[in-house]
């Protein structure tokens, strides 16, 4: 660009202090309005919008050129800043008290007709937005999301640097250790038949760094997981990855609370009260049916098994006889829910394995339901007392194996919270979930698997339970940070003792040979004086999604993939030339019908 065309200020940097001064602006035509010969343009740049005016009495030549302008033309303009008349002030714009009268204009580029409006008031199909992402990213909302994301990351870096953390990069091409989600594999041309894997996280490397003597490490890092996608998942995502030596769980938790609250205050101006509430995994599951409960509203789950065990309602009594549980939710004020809506809720919980949804409504005339006849008056009185039932409430019951009851009622609780307008969308309710189980039984593999990962340290007092084979009772030194029902990040104290690591591998049915093949370099490092260490990893995309109140993490990632893992803008993944495959020693077999 010629020097005289380059802007002297960004749009929203111009204030009433600049009235009567000359400015040069660059940007896009956001809107064009022709009012009786005077043309008004909303000029947009990365900072925002300012109104520019083409008045033939001020500059006939500039006005003539402005007649050619259409949305998304790129222009450079120069003119005089003037104060708007009182009746034309726009209080909704940062620059709403001023405008710029233009006497020089250069059209830097034209634009074809847009496939959709960039106005934030127009809804656009997401696939179209992703195909034309270069246009979607011009929208003020999308730019705000990414600008605030950058500010948040800078504030995280500032906090960690001030607290003596060192930013260290770890490899992107690494060894496949398929213990968890699927790896993305990268064939090696120099080693035909061998593959690198893209890291699901830098877990092993950051532990190696602790063993290497770096007390405090962090990295804003890309991670990759080949898993089925949904609104809050992407095949590639960004973690705030952190590890520390010579610490314990409380030190990590307290420091991370300070980091998150600092970054939110500096980025959004919101004060976050610390310390955050802590809740055991067991309490979270029993009260909310979830290990990431949304605490912005009540509707806690309540165990009523002891009350209904002697009833004549076979659905409940059979569940209890088969080592199941019976829990209930009192949806306060929910008696207005129609029978049709109850049927919809029944269908909803069936997707989580529930075989039905029993219910009782509380009215001014008493309890109403087809199941009340199966309970004595004493049993019904105990139910209403334990659940603090009042006229206008409705009770929903779940009876089955614990996993089904917690999953179905936990999700029903969230749906009721939304449907009954119980959730304050402006509230930020943080929580630490602690005391996770170390192991869980995988029915498909017929073995115990790690709830977090194989390097998570069991509580020291629970090591003996591993030797006794009581794996279901072993709790881990693990912790998750939760915000409004979404896990922001999780971490643990790691195993630094090789003998305990061997015990855990054995409990997970990982043989010495398998352990050596998958994690040999870490096991070797652990044998050379590993310090006690632990850490945490936060999902940056999820954090920004929540803080920006976006509907999906795709709205806070510049170039995301669809739920099928496609980039609609570039057309990836795509086929490659046979010559490329031949170099890699790869042959693609056609899928058999």
N, C-alpha and C positions, 0 to 999 in steps of 0.2 A: 504493500500500500504506500502511496505517496504520503509524505510526512504530514501535509496539511489535512489529510483525510483521517488521520489517527485521532481517536477520542482524547479529549482533555480530562474528562471525568466519566465515571459510570453513571447510569441514569439516577439511581437513588442516592448518589453522593451529592447531587445538586439540591440546595436548600434555598430558603428565602434570603440567605446571606449572599446568594449569587444573583439576585435580581439586578437587572440592567447590565450584567456582564455577558461576554460572548463565550459560548461553549461549543465544542464539537462532540457529537455523539455517534456511536456505531451500534447497530443492532438489527433486529427483525421487525417487520410490520406485523404487529399483533392484531390490530383492528383498524379499519378505515371507515370514516364517516364523512359524508359530504353534506354540509349544512348551508344551503343557499350560496354556493360559490366558495365558501371557506371549508377547507379540508382539514379534518382532525385525524391524527394518527396516534394510536397507542404504540409507542416504540418500546420493544422489549430487549433487554440484555440479561446477563447472568444475575445482575443485582435486582432487577425488577422492571417496572413499567413507568414511563413518563409520557405525558401528553405533549405532542409537538403540533404546531399550527402552521398551515400554509394559507396565508391571506394574500390575495393578489395585490392589495394596496400596500403590503409590506414588501413583497417580492413577486412580481408577475412571472418571472422566469422559473423560480422555485415552484410556484403554484402549478405552472404548466407541466413540469416534470412530475409533480405529485399526482396528477390525474392518471398517470400510468401505473401507480402503485397498487399492488394487490397483496393479500396476506402472505407472509413469509418471504417477501422480497427482502434482500439484505441491502442496507443503505448506510451511507455516512452523511450526516447533516450538520450544518453549523447555523447558529442563530443567537438571538438575544433572549435571556431568561426574563420572564415577566410574571407578575403576581396575577392570579386569577381573580375575577370579580367575585364578590361574596356569594352570589347566587349560583356560581359554577364550581365552587370548591367541592372536591370529592373527599369526604373524610375517610373513605375506605382505602385510599391510596396513600402510600408514604409520601409521594410527591403531589398530593392532591391540592395543594395551595398554589402551585406554580405551573407554568407551561413555557415552552420554548417556541418563539416565533422564528421560522426558518427562512433564510435568504440564500442558502447554498445547499444543494443536495446532489449526491452522486449515487446512482444505483450500482451497487457492487455485484449483485447477482439477482436473477429472477427465480421464481419457483413455479413448478407445475401445480395444478389443483390438488389440494391435499386429500388423502384418503379418509381423513377424519379431522374434526375440529380440534385445535389445541386448547380450546377454552375448557377450563376445569369443570364447567357446568354440564358438559356433554359426556354421556357414558359411551364407552367404546368397548367392543368385544376384545378380550385380552389377546387372542391370537393375532388380531390385526395390529394391536399395539406392539406385540413382540416382533412381528414381521417388519414393521416400520419403527423399530426401536429408536433410530436416530431422530425421528420426529417426536416420538413419545417422550424422549428425554428433554425435549425443549419445553415441555409443560412445566409451569412454575411449581406444581406440587412435586413432580419427580425431581426437579432440580433442588428443591428444599430438602427432600429426603437425603439426597446424596451429599449435599453440602453439610448437613447436620451430621451425617455419618462420618465425614472427614473430620469435622470438628471434634466429635466424640472420640475418634481414634487418636487424634492429636493430644486430647486431654488424658487419655489412658497412658499414652507414651510419656507425657509430662509427669504424671503421678509416679509411674514405675521408675523413671529415670531419677526422680528426686528421692526415691526410696531404694536406690542403689541396685536396681536391676540392670542387667546387661542384655541387649537385644542380640541374639545369635540366630543365624539362619541354619536350617537343617535340610538334608537332601529331599528333592522331589522324586528322584528315581531311587527306589530302595528295594528291600527284600520283601517278598510276599509272606505275610504271616496271617493266614486266613483264620482268625479267631474272633468272630463277630460278623460284621457286614462283609459283603463280597469286595474284593480288591479290584480296582481297575488295573489291568495288566498291560505292560509295554514291551513288545518283543525287542530283543537285542540283535542287531545286524551283525555285530562283531562276535557274538556268541550264539550261533544258530541253535534254536531249541530252548534257549534260556530267556527268562522274562524278568524285567523289573516290575515293581508295583508302585502305583501312586499312593502316598501315605494317607491312611485313614485319620491319622493324627501323628504328631512327632513324639508319641509316648516313649518309645525306646530310646530315641536320641536325647530327649531331655533328661531321662534318667542317667544316661551315659555322661551328660554334661555335669550332673551333680557329682558323679563318681570322679569326674575330671577336676573337681575343685571349684567350679563356678557356683558360688552360693545362691545367686539369684538370677534366673534366666527368664526372658520372655520373648515372644515372637507373635506378630500379627501374621497368621499363616494360612495358606490355602490347604484344605483337606479334601479328600476324595473318597466317596463311598458309592459303590454300585448297588443301590437298593431302590425299592419301589418308592416313588415320590408322592408328596402331598403338599399342601399349602406351605408348610414350614420346613420342607426338605428340598435340597438341591443336590445333584451329583457332585458339584464342587461348592464348597462353602468356606467361610472365613472364621477362624478361631482366634480368640485372645488366649494364647497358650502361656502358662506360668508354672514355674517349678522353683522350689526353695529347699535348702539344706539346713539341718540342725534346728528344726522347728517341730511344732505339734499342730494338731487340728485347730486348736483355738487361735493360734497365731495367724494361720492362713485365713480363717474365717473373718477375724477382726480386720485384717489388712484388706481383704477383698471387699468388705462392706465399705471401708473408707474409700477405696478406689472407685467403686461404682457410684457411690453418692457424690464424690468429687466430680467425676466426669459428667454426671447428670446435671449437677448445679452449674458447672462451667459452660455446658452446652445449651441447656434448656432453662436455666435460672430457677430450677425446682429444688427446694430443700428436701432432702430425704433423711428421715429420722433413723439414727442407728443407736444401739445395735438392732439387727433384725430379729424377729421372733424365730425360735428354733422349735422343731417338732420331730419326734421320732418317726421313722418309717411306719412302725406299727400303728401309732396314733393316727397318722395321716390316712392310712388305708382304712382303719376302723371308723374314723369319723367322717371321711370324705370320699372313700372308695378310690383314692388316687394317691400316687407318691409325688404328685405335683399339684396340691389342692389350690383352688382359687378361694382366697379368704376375704374377698370383697363382699360376701354375703353369707348368711347362715345356712339353714337347711342341712344340719348335720345328720349323718346316718346314726341310727340308734339300734343296739342289740336288744331284740325282744324275744329271743329264743327261750329264755327261762319262763316267760309269761305264757307263751303259746304251746309249750311242749306237751301240756296235758289237755289241749283242746281236741275237738273232734274234726278239725280241718286237716285232712290227710296230706295236702300239699305241704303244709308246714311240718307236721309230725314225721312224715316220711323223709323229708330233707334232713331233719335233725337226727333221725335214726341212722342215716347214711353218712354221718360225720359232716353234714352240711351246717349251714347257719341260717337264721332268719333275722333280717334287719329291716328297718322301716325309716321312712322320711316323712316328716310332717310338713307339707307344703302350706305354710301359713297363708290364709286368705285364698286358697286354691279351690274352695268348694264350688266356685263359679265355673270351673273347668267342665265342659260338656262331655257327654258320653262319647261323642264322636272324637273329641280330643283325647279322651282316655284310651280309646281304641288305637289312636295314632301313637300315643306313648307306649302302648303295649307292643305295637309293631316295631317301634324304635328300640326298645330294650331287647327284643328278640335278636337284633343284629349283634348283640354282645353275648348271646348264648342263653338268655333268659327264656324259660318256657311259658311265661305268662307274667301278668302284673296284677296282683290282688290290690284292692283299694277299699277304703272306708271314708265316707264323707261325714263331717260333723255339721249338723244343722241345729236350728233352734229347737227342733222336735226330737233331737237325739242323733245317734249314729245310724247312717243309712248305707247298706251294701248287701249284696246277695250272700256275703260270707259271715255276717254278724251272727247268724243262727248257729254257727259252729262253735261259738264262744260263750262262756258263762258271763253273767253280769260282772262278777268279780274280775274276770280276765279282761273284759272290755274297760272296766274302771281303771285297772292297772295300766293298760295301754294308754288311755287318755292322760293319766297322771304322768307316766314316764315321758310321753311325747309332748306334754303341755298342750293338749288339744283343746281348742276353743271353737265355738260355732263359727262356721265360715272356712274351716280348715279341711284338708283332705290328706289322708295317710296313704302312702304307697309302700308296698311290701316286696321284698326280694327273698326267695328261699331256694337255696341250691348250694353247690360247692362254693367255698369262700371266693375263689377267683371270679366266678360268674356273678355272684351277688355284688362284689365290690365294683366290678367293671360295669355292670348294668345299672346299678343304683348310683354309682359315681357319675356316670354320663347322664343319667336322668336328672340328677341334681343340677348339673350345669345347664341342661335344657330348660328345666323349670326356672332356674335363676334368670335366664334370658326372657322366657315367655311371661314370667310374672313381673318383669321389670325391676328385679331386685339388685341389679349390678350397677354400681356407680362407675361409668366408663372413664371418669377423670381421676379415679383413685389408683395409686400405685401401692400394691400390698406385697411387700417382700417377705420371703420366708426361707429359712434353711431347713431342709429335711436331712436328718442325720440317723445314725444307727441302722443303716441298711443291712439286710442279710448279705453274707459273703457269697453264698451259693444258692442256686435254684435248680430244681429237677427239670430236665428237658425230656419230655415224653417221646418226641420223635427220635432223639439220639440215644435215649435210654441211659443217660448219664447226667451228672451234675455239671452245670456250667457256671461261669463267673457272672454275677449280677452286673458288675462293672467291667473289670478286666483281670487277667490272671496275676497282675502285679500289685493288686490292691491288698494292703495289709489287714489281716484279721485283727480284732482287738486282742491285745496281749493276753488278757485273761481268758480268751476263748480259744487259744492255740490248743489247749488240752482237749477241747471238744472235737478237733479234727482227728486227733489220735484215737479218740473214743468212737469215731464214726458218726457223731451227732452233727452232721453238716448243716441240717436245717436250722440249728440253734446258733450257728456261728454268725456273729455280727462283724461288720467291717468298719474300719476307720475311714468311712466314706461320707460325703456330704454333697448335696445339690442345692444351688440357689434357684429359687422359684419366684416368678413375678406374675401375678394375676393368672395363675393356673398354667403357666408355661415355664418349663425348665430353661433357665438362662445358661447354666453351666454346672458342671459337676467335677468332682475331684476326689482325691484320697491321699492318705499317707501310704507310701509305697513299701513294699517288702525290700529291706536292705540286707537281710540275713539269708545267705544261700540255702541253709538247712530248712528254714521256714518256706522259702520259695519251692524247694523240692516237695515239701509236704502238700503245698497247695496244688502243684502240678499233679501229684498223685491223686489228690481228691477230685481233680478235674479229669481224671483218666488220661492224662497226657504222659506218655511214656518218656523215659530218659532220652531215647533216640529221637522222638518227636520234638522234645524240648530243645535238644541240641540242634536239630535241623532248623527249627523256627526261631529260637531265641539264643542260640549259642553264644553270640558275641556279647549279649547282655549278661548271661550267666557267668561268662569268663570275667567280665568287668566287676561283677558283684563279689568275686573271690579275691579282689585286690583292694580291699579296704573301702567299702561303700559307706558313706555317711547316712544317717537317718534323713529321709527326704520325703517330700510330698508336694502336691500342686493341684492345679485346677485348670480347666479349659472352658471358656465362655463362647457361646455362639453369637458372634457379633451381629449376624443378619437378624437373628431373633430379637436381640436387644433393641436394635433400631426399629424393627417392625412394631414392637410394642410401644416404644416411646413416640413414634410417628403416627400411631393408631392406624397403621396400614393393614389391609386385609390379608396380605401375603408377603412372604419374604421376597417374592419377585419384584415387589414395589420398592425395595430398598437395595436391590442389586442392579448394577448398570446393565449387564447383559446376561440375564438368567436363561435357564432352560425351561421347557414346558414340563408337564407332569409325565410325559413320555420321554423326557431327556433330550428333546430336540431344541436346537437354536433356530428359530424360524427366520431370523435375519440372515444368517450365513448359510443355512441349509445343512448344518452339521447335526449328527454324524452323517458321513457320506461315504460312498464307495471310493476306492482308490484304484490306481492303475495296477494291472497284473504284474507289471515289472517291479513295482514297489513290493508287492507281496512275495515275489520270487526271491528278491534280495534278502528277505527276512525268513525265507524257508517256510512260508505259510501258504496253505491251500484252503480255499473256502469251499466247503461242501454244501450243496444245495439242500435246504430243509426238505425232508421227506413228507409228502402229503399224507 
